[in-house]
Amino acid sequence: MGYEEEAVDELWRDVWCHRSQVQRDLNHGAGESFVIRMLAHQGTMSPSQIADAMHVTSGRISAVLSALEKKGQIVRSVDPQDRRAVRVELTDAGRERGRKDMQEMRSTICWIFSQMGERRTREFVDLAREFSVYLSLCKPGEPRPTPEEVRKAFEKGSQDSKDA
C-alpha cells in the first residue's frame, strides 16, 4: 500500500469515523442543523430542494421539518405562485439557532487553532485550501482532471483570493 492509501485510511479513521462531540452535538436532530444552515444560506426553499441537498428521501425531510416546525424554527407555507407547492423558511428563532450554532463552531475552531499555533494553523489552512481545489475537480465516475484543468483551477483560486 502506498502513502496515498495509508493517508486515506488515516483520514477516515482519525477524522471522519471518530467525529467529535461538538460535531455530534451540532448535527443532532438528524439533519436539523443542516436544514437551518441551508435555509440561512439559500433563503426560502421547497422540501424537495432541501431533500435533494441532503440526499435524503422526502419522508425523512418531512420528519426533520416537522421537528423544526414544532420548535418554532421554521414555517411552511403555500407558494402563492403555485398553490400545490410548499415553501419553507426560517423564523427568527431559526435564524437565532443558526447564528448560535455558527458562533459555537467558530469558537471551537478558534480554540483548536490557538492550540496548534499560528504557523501550523496557517499551514493547515493552506493545505485545506489546496485539498479543496483538487476535490472540487473530481467528479464520480469521470476521468481525473488533466494537468491543464488543475493549473486553471489553481489560477482561478489564486485570482479569487486576490479579489476577496
C-alpha positions as CSV (number, residue, x, y, z in Angstrom):
1,M,0.0,0.0,0.0
2,G,1.4,3.4,-1.0
3,Y,1.4,6.5,1.1
4,E,-1.8,7.7,-0.6
5,E,-3.8,4.7,0.6
6,E,-2.3,4.9,4.1
7,A,-3.2,8.6,4.2
8,V,-6.8,7.9,3.2
9,D,-7.1,5.2,5.8
10,E,-5.7,7.5,8.5
11,L,-8.0,10.4,7.4
12,W,-11.1,8.1,7.5
13,R,-10.1,6.6,10.8
14,D,-9.0,9.7,12.7
15,V,-11.2,12.4,11.3
16,W,-14.4,11.1,9.5
17,C,-15.1,8.0,11.6
18,H,-14.4,9.4,15.0
19,R,-16.5,12.6,14.9
20,S,-16.1,14.9,17.8
21,Q,-18.7,15.5,20.4
22,V,-19.1,19.1,19.0
23,Q,-19.8,17.6,15.6
24,R,-22.3,15.2,17.0
25,D,-24.0,17.9,19.1
26,L,-24.2,20.4,16.2
27,N,-25.7,17.7,14.0
28,H,-28.2,16.3,16.5
29,G,-31.7,16.1,15.4
30,A,-30.9,14.1,12.3
31,G,-30.2,17.0,10.0
32,E,-31.8,19.9,11.7
33,S,-28.6,21.9,11.8
34,F,-28.1,21.2,8.1
35,V,-31.6,22.4,7.2
36,I,-31.1,25.6,9.3
37,R,-27.7,26.3,7.5
38,M,-29.3,25.6,4.1
39,L,-32.2,27.9,4.7
40,A,-30.0,30.6,6.2
41,H,-27.7,30.5,3.1
42,Q,-30.3,29.9,0.4
43,G,-33.4,31.6,1.8
44,T,-36.8,30.1,1.1
45,M,-36.7,26.5,-0.3
46,S,-39.1,23.7,-1.1
47,P,-39.0,20.5,0.9
48,S,-37.8,18.6,-2.2
49,Q,-34.9,21.1,-2.7
50,I,-33.8,20.5,0.9
51,A,-34.2,16.7,0.5
52,D,-32.0,16.8,-2.7
53,A,-29.3,18.9,-0.9
54,M,-29.3,16.4,2.0
55,H,-29.5,13.4,-0.2
56,V,-32.4,12.0,1.8
57,T,-36.0,10.9,1.0
58,S,-39.0,13.2,1.1
59,G,-40.3,11.2,4.0
60,R,-37.1,11.8,6.0
61,I,-37.1,15.6,5.3
62,S,-40.7,15.8,6.3
63,A,-39.9,14.4,9.7
64,V,-37.0,16.9,10.1
65,L,-39.2,19.8,9.0
66,S,-41.9,18.7,11.4
67,A,-39.5,18.7,14.3
68,L,-38.1,22.2,13.4
69,E,-41.7,23.5,13.0
70,K,-42.6,22.2,16.4
71,K,-39.6,24.1,17.8
72,G,-40.7,27.2,16.1
73,Q,-37.6,27.4,13.9
74,I,-39.2,27.2,10.5
75,V,-42.5,27.8,8.9
76,R,-44.1,26.1,5.9
77,S,-46.5,28.0,3.7
78,V,-48.2,27.6,0.4
79,D,-46.4,29.2,-2.5
80,P,-48.7,32.0,-3.8
81,Q,-47.4,31.4,-7.4
82,D,-48.2,27.7,-7.3
83,R,-50.8,26.6,-4.7
84,R,-49.6,23.0,-5.0
85,A,-46.0,23.9,-3.8
86,V,-44.8,24.4,-0.2
87,R,-42.2,26.9,0.8
88,V,-40.0,26.5,3.9
89,E,-38.3,29.5,5.6
90,L,-36.6,30.3,8.9
91,T,-38.3,32.1,11.7
92,D,-36.5,34.5,13.9
93,A,-35.9,31.6,16.3
94,G,-34.4,29.5,13.5
95,R,-32.1,32.3,12.5
96,E,-31.0,32.7,16.1
97,R,-30.3,29.0,16.3
98,G,-28.2,29.1,13.1
99,R,-26.3,32.1,14.5
100,K,-25.6,30.3,17.8
101,D,-24.6,27.1,16.1
102,M,-22.1,29.0,13.8
103,Q,-20.8,31.0,16.7
104,E,-20.2,27.8,18.7
105,M,-18.4,26.1,15.8
106,R,-16.3,29.2,15.1
107,S,-15.3,29.5,18.8
108,T,-14.4,25.8,18.9
109,I,-12.2,26.1,15.7
110,C,-10.5,29.3,17.0
111,W,-9.7,27.4,20.2
112,I,-8.2,24.5,18.2
113,F,-6.2,26.9,16.1
114,S,-4.9,28.6,19.3
115,Q,-3.7,25.1,20.5
116,M,-2.0,24.4,17.1
117,G,-0.2,27.8,17.0
118,E,-0.1,30.3,14.2
119,R,2.5,28.6,11.9
120,R,0.7,25.2,11.9
121,T,-2.7,26.8,11.6
122,R,-1.6,28.7,8.5
123,E,-0.1,25.6,7.0
124,F,-3.3,23.7,7.8
125,V,-5.5,26.3,6.1
126,D,-3.2,26.4,3.0
127,L,-3.3,22.6,2.8
128,A,-7.1,22.5,3.3
129,R,-7.5,25.1,0.5
130,E,-5.3,23.0,-1.8
131,F,-7.2,19.8,-0.9
132,S,-10.5,21.6,-1.6
133,V,-9.4,22.7,-5.1
134,Y,-8.3,19.2,-6.0
135,L,-11.5,17.7,-4.6
136,S,-13.7,20.2,-6.5
137,L,-12.2,19.0,-9.8
138,C,-13.1,15.3,-9.2
139,K,-16.4,14.0,-10.3
140,P,-17.7,10.5,-9.5
141,G,-17.4,8.2,-12.5
142,E,-15.4,10.6,-14.6
143,P,-11.7,10.6,-15.5
144,R,-9.4,12.5,-13.2
145,P,-8.7,16.1,-14.3
146,T,-5.9,16.9,-16.7
147,P,-2.8,18.9,-15.6
148,E,-4.2,21.8,-17.6
149,E,-7.6,21.7,-15.7
150,V,-5.7,21.6,-12.4
151,R,-3.5,24.5,-13.4
152,K,-6.6,26.6,-14.4
153,A,-8.3,25.7,-11.1
154,F,-5.4,26.9,-9.1
155,E,-5.0,30.1,-11.1
156,K,-8.8,30.8,-10.6
157,G,-8.4,30.1,-6.9
158,S,-5.4,32.5,-6.7
159,Q,-7.3,35.2,-8.6
160,D,-10.4,34.7,-6.4
161,S,-8.2,35.2,-3.3
162,K,-6.8,38.4,-4.6
163,D,-10.3,39.7,-5.5
164,A,-11.7,38.9,-2.0
